[in-house]
Amino acid sequence: MDPESWDWGGDGSTFEVHLKDQTGEHLLFSEYIDNDQKDRRWRDREVSLTLYANREVEIAFVTRPGPKDDFSGDRAGWGDPQVWLSDGSACH
């Protein structure tokens, strides 16, 4: 959440990671972050892709409004998403 937007109101944002493969689309991760004072901090998260190893997939990083579907104050985004291979090297 952009610190400039913390006091703009709204109901926060929901962050999701979706994966699409030959069997369909799968929600791998979902986390709601409120604009409330207690949620005003950075978060690092990891999502395992082990179940999809050796498959061609598409990954989408999605940001949605909070549970009240209120877009006000929703200046939210992903900091630096990265995909890493099991050997520890970055995937490009």
MDAnalysis code that builds the backbone (N, CA, C; Angstrom):
import MDAnalysis as mda
import numpy as np

u = mda.Universe.empty(276, n_residues=92, atom_resindex=np.repeat(np.arange(92), 3), trajectory=True)
u.add_TopologyAttr("name", ["N", "CA", "C"] * 92)
u.add_TopologyAttr("resid", np.arange(1, 93))
u.add_TopologyAttr("resname", ["MET", "ASP", "PRO", "GLU", "SER", "TRP", "ASP", "TRP", "GLY", "GLY", "ASP", "GLY", "SER", "THR", "PHE", "GLU", "VAL", "HIS", "LEU", "LYS", "ASP", "GLN", "THR", "GLY", "GLU", "HIS", "LEU", "LEU", "PHE", "SER", "GLU", "TYR", "ILE", "ASP", "ASN", "ASP", "GLN", "LYS", "ASP", "ARG", "ARG", "TRP", "ARG", "ASP", "ARG", "GLU", "VAL", "SER", "LEU", "THR", "LEU", "TYR", "ALA", "ASN", "ARG", "GLU", "VAL", "GLU", "ILE", "ALA", "PHE", "VAL", "THR", "ARG", "PRO", "GLY", "PRO", "LYS", "ASP", "ASP", "PHE", "SER", "GLY", "ASP", "ARG", "ALA", "GLY", "TRP", "GLY", "ASP", "PRO", "GLN", "VAL", "TRP", "LEU", "SER", "ASP", "GLY", "SER", "ALA", "CYS", "HIS"])
u.atoms.positions = np.array([
    [0.848, -1.158, 0.000],
    [0.000, 0.000, 0.000],
    [0.904, 1.235, 0.000],
    [0.606, 2.153, -0.883],
    [1.391, 3.382, -0.966],
    [1.147, 4.218, 0.287],
    [2.208, 4.574, 1.025],
    [2.025, 5.379, 2.238],
    [1.254, 6.681, 2.005],
    [1.346, 7.252, 0.822],
    [0.594, 8.476, 0.534],
    [-0.915, 8.250, 0.576],
    [-1.356, 7.015, 0.379],
    [-2.792, 6.714, 0.311],
    [-3.371, 6.230, 1.639],
    [-2.551, 6.087, 2.668],
    [-3.021, 5.530, 3.935],
    [-4.203, 6.276, 4.531],
    [-4.241, 7.569, 4.384],
    [-5.312, 8.355, 5.009],
    [-6.418, 8.739, 4.035],
    [-6.484, 8.098, 2.902],
    [-7.501, 8.412, 1.897],
    [-8.806, 7.659, 2.125],
    [-8.879, 6.823, 3.129],
    [-10.089, 6.038, 3.374],
    [-10.084, 4.754, 2.580],
    [-11.235, 4.188, 2.397],
    [-11.360, 2.928, 1.669],
    [-11.242, 1.735, 2.605],
    [-11.325, 0.567, 2.015],
    [-11.324, -0.663, 2.808],
    [-10.097, -1.532, 2.545],
    [-9.013, -0.944, 2.053],
    [-7.797, -1.709, 1.813],
    [-7.818, -2.420, 0.473],
    [-6.912, -3.377, 0.316],
    [-6.768, -4.102, -0.955],
    [-6.520, -5.581, -0.701],
    [-6.848, -6.384, -1.693],
    [-6.596, -7.817, -1.646],
    [-5.572, -8.149, -2.730],
    [-4.517, -8.827, -2.330],
    [-3.445, -9.225, -3.242],
    [-3.589, -10.712, -3.544],
    [-3.518, -11.066, -4.826],
    [-3.694, -12.464, -5.242],
    [-2.632, -12.864, -6.253],
    [-2.286, -14.153, -6.222],
    [-1.430, -14.741, -7.252],
    [-2.247, -15.845, -7.913],
    [-2.410, -15.728, -9.229],
    [-3.142, -16.717, -10.018],
    [-2.156, -17.421, -10.943],
    [-2.376, -18.686, -11.154],
    [-1.564, -19.463, -12.085],
    [-2.482, -20.141, -13.083],
    [-2.131, -20.065, -14.349],
    [-2.919, -20.710, -15.398],
    [-2.039, -21.757, -16.070],
    [-2.565, -22.985, -16.152],
    [-1.871, -24.054, -16.867],
    [-2.871, -24.767, -17.766],
    [-2.504, -25.910, -18.289],
    [-3.373, -26.620, -19.229],
    [-4.659, -27.128, -18.586],
    [-4.710, -27.179, -17.248],
    [-5.920, -27.655, -16.571],
    [-6.854, -26.524, -16.161],
    [-6.403, -25.266, -16.267],
    [-7.253, -24.142, -15.896],
    [-6.509, -23.113, -15.079],
    [-7.282, -22.234, -14.419],
    [-6.696, -21.190, -13.588],
    [-6.834, -21.555, -12.119],
    [-5.771, -21.289, -11.354],
    [-5.723, -21.663, -9.942],
    [-5.338, -20.440, -9.104],
    [-6.050, -20.200, -8.011],
    [-5.700, -19.157, -7.068],
    [-4.679, -19.746, -6.102],
    [-3.452, -19.237, -6.128],
    [-2.388, -19.777, -5.281],
    [-2.208, -19.000, -3.986],
    [-2.620, -17.730, -3.986],
    [-2.358, -16.876, -2.834],
    [-3.396, -15.762, -2.801],
    [-3.859, -15.430, -1.613],
    [-4.767, -14.291, -1.434],
    [-4.546, -13.726, -0.039],
    [-4.312, -12.411, 0.037],
    [-4.128, -11.766, 1.330],
    [-4.764, -10.380, 1.290],
    [-5.600, -10.118, 2.276],
    [-6.251, -8.812, 2.412],
    [-5.391, -7.937, 3.316],
    [-5.150, -6.687, 2.900],
    [-4.416, -5.724, 3.705],
    [-5.282, -4.485, 3.850],
    [-5.565, -4.136, 5.083],
    [-6.422, -2.998, 5.398],
    [-5.615, -1.699, 5.337],
    [-6.291, -0.566, 5.253],
    [-5.632, 0.736, 5.342],
    [-5.438, 1.148, 6.798],
    [-5.818, 0.298, 7.720],
    [-5.726, 0.563, 9.144],
    [-4.257, 0.687, 9.585],
    [-4.024, 1.415, 10.637],
    [-2.675, 1.646, 11.168],
    [-1.898, 0.347, 11.380],
    [-2.549, -0.701, 11.875],
    [-1.859, -1.964, 12.185],
    [-1.305, -2.655, 10.936],
    [-1.834, -2.351, 9.760],
    [-1.392, -3.003, 8.528],
    [-0.394, -2.165, 7.729],
    [0.065, -1.077, 8.263],
    [0.945, -0.159, 7.534],
    [2.398, -0.578, 7.670],
    [2.754, -1.640, 6.954],
    [4.130, -2.150, 6.957],
    [4.358, -2.990, 5.705],
    [5.612, -3.223, 5.395],
    [5.986, -4.050, 4.246],
    [5.807, -5.515, 4.585],
    [5.489, -6.320, 3.583],
    [5.350, -7.769, 3.766],
    [6.102, -8.500, 2.667],
    [6.884, -9.483, 3.046],
    [7.508, -10.397, 2.091],
    [6.708, -11.690, 2.132],
    [6.380, -12.211, 0.981],
    [5.624, -13.457, 0.905],
    [6.262, -14.382, -0.124],
    [6.113, -15.694, 0.101],
    [6.569, -16.700, -0.855],
    [5.398, -17.603, -1.206],
    [5.324, -17.972, -2.465],
    [4.284, -18.881, -2.948],
    [4.990, -20.014, -3.677],
    [4.781, -21.229, -3.241],
    [5.436, -22.373, -3.862],
    [4.771, -22.734, -5.192],
    [5.597, -22.983, -6.183],
    [5.118, -23.436, -7.493],
    [5.513, -24.889, -7.738],
    [5.903, -25.594, -6.684],
    [6.397, -26.966, -6.790],
    [5.430, -27.884, -7.528],
    [4.139, -27.733, -7.285],
    [3.151, -28.603, -7.938],
    [3.116, -28.419, -9.453],
    [3.692, -27.321, -9.934],
    [3.632, -27.003, -11.363],
    [5.006, -27.106, -12.022],
    [5.937, -27.780, -11.367],
    [7.292, -27.926, -11.896],
    [7.272, -28.601, -13.263],
    [8.140, -28.140, -14.134],
    [8.315, -28.687, -15.483],
    [7.072, -28.536, -16.355],
    [6.233, -27.544, -16.056],
    [5.071, -27.236, -16.876],
    [5.174, -25.790, -17.346],
    [4.603, -25.526, -18.500],
    [4.507, -24.150, -18.956],
    [3.277, -23.531, -18.305],
    [3.481, -22.410, -17.616],
    [2.395, -21.762, -16.889],
    [2.445, -20.256, -17.114],
    [1.334, -19.610, -16.832],
    [1.259, -18.151, -16.784],
    [0.949, -17.770, -15.340],
    [1.642, -16.751, -14.838],
    [1.426, -16.282, -13.472],
    [0.931, -14.841, -13.536],
    [-0.125, -14.549, -12.782],
    [-0.667, -13.189, -12.731],
    [-0.657, -12.695, -11.282],
    [-0.110, -11.505, -11.087],
    [-0.135, -10.831, -9.792],
    [-1.279, -9.825, -9.849],
    [-2.302, -10.038, -9.032],
    [-3.545, -9.279, -9.119],
    [-3.749, -8.468, -7.840],
    [-4.221, -7.234, -7.989],
    [-4.592, -6.408, -6.847],
    [-6.054, -6.008, -7.015],
    [-6.858, -6.323, -6.003],
    [-8.292, -6.045, -6.025],
    [-8.641, -5.127, -4.840],
    [-9.837, -4.522, -4.863],
    [-10.260, -3.742, -3.691],
    [-10.533, -4.670, -2.511],
    [-10.753, -4.073, -1.354],
    [-11.046, -4.839, -0.150],
    [-12.434, -5.456, -0.177],
    [-12.871, -6.010, 0.957],
    [-14.125, -6.776, 1.014],
    [-15.385, -5.957, 0.728],
    [-15.323, -4.632, 0.869],
    [-16.494, -3.793, 0.580],
    [-16.489, -3.303, -0.859],
    [-15.518, -3.762, -1.640],
    [-15.383, -3.385, -3.052],
    [-15.214, -1.872, -3.218],
    [-14.555, -1.248, -2.238],
    [-14.343, 0.199, -2.215],
    [-12.948, 0.506, -2.760],
    [-12.888, 1.176, -3.902],
    [-11.610, 1.477, -4.543],
    [-10.924, 2.726, -3.981],
    [-11.601, 3.511, -3.139],
    [-10.974, 4.740, -2.653],
    [-9.776, 4.392, -1.770],
    [-8.697, 5.119, -1.976],
    [-7.474, 4.886, -1.221],
    [-6.707, 3.654, -1.649],
    [-7.086, 3.033, -2.753],
    [-6.449, 1.782, -3.185],
    [-5.264, 2.033, -4.122],
    [-4.266, 2.708, -3.647],
    [-3.030, 2.816, -4.427],
    [-2.114, 1.716, -3.901],
    [-2.305, 0.540, -4.443],
    [-1.603, -0.647, -3.967],
    [-0.899, -1.332, -5.130],
    [0.169, -2.010, -4.845],
    [0.878, -2.723, -5.898],
    [1.896, -3.691, -5.323],
    [2.503, -4.424, -6.221],
    [3.511, -5.419, -5.860],
    [4.881, -4.757, -5.907],
    [5.715, -5.026, -4.906],
    [7.017, -4.376, -4.809],
    [8.031, -4.863, -5.816],
    [8.332, -6.139, -5.836],
    [9.374, -6.682, -6.691],
    [9.145, -8.181, -6.870],
    [8.065, -8.569, -7.557],
    [7.789, -10.007, -7.700],
    [8.906, -10.709, -8.472],
    [9.271, -11.882, -8.007],
    [10.334, -12.657, -8.629],
    [9.946, -14.122, -8.657],
    [10.419, -14.829, -9.672],
    [10.235, -16.276, -9.758],
    [11.620, -16.907, -9.737],
    [11.785, -17.861, -8.851],
    [13.077, -18.512, -8.679],
    [12.958, -19.997, -8.996],
    [13.989, -20.528, -9.626],
    [14.052, -21.960, -9.913],
    [14.528, -22.713, -8.671],
    [14.315, -24.015, -8.637],
    [14.680, -24.813, -7.456],
    [16.177, -24.771, -7.161],
    [17.001, -24.472, -8.166],
    [18.449, -24.382, -7.938],
    [18.856, -23.019, -7.393],
    [17.890, -22.129, -7.140],
    [18.172, -20.817, -6.580],
    [18.443, -19.730, -7.597],
    [18.377, -20.055, -8.868],
    [18.605, -19.033, -9.896],
    [17.271, -18.368, -10.278],
    [17.383, -17.121, -10.696],
    [16.190, -16.360, -11.086],
    [15.683, -16.829, -12.433],
    [14.378, -16.866, -12.581],
    [13.748, -17.226, -13.853],
    [13.433, -15.939, -14.598],
    [13.759, -15.890, -15.877],
    [13.529, -14.653, -16.660],
    [12.440, -14.867, -17.685],
])
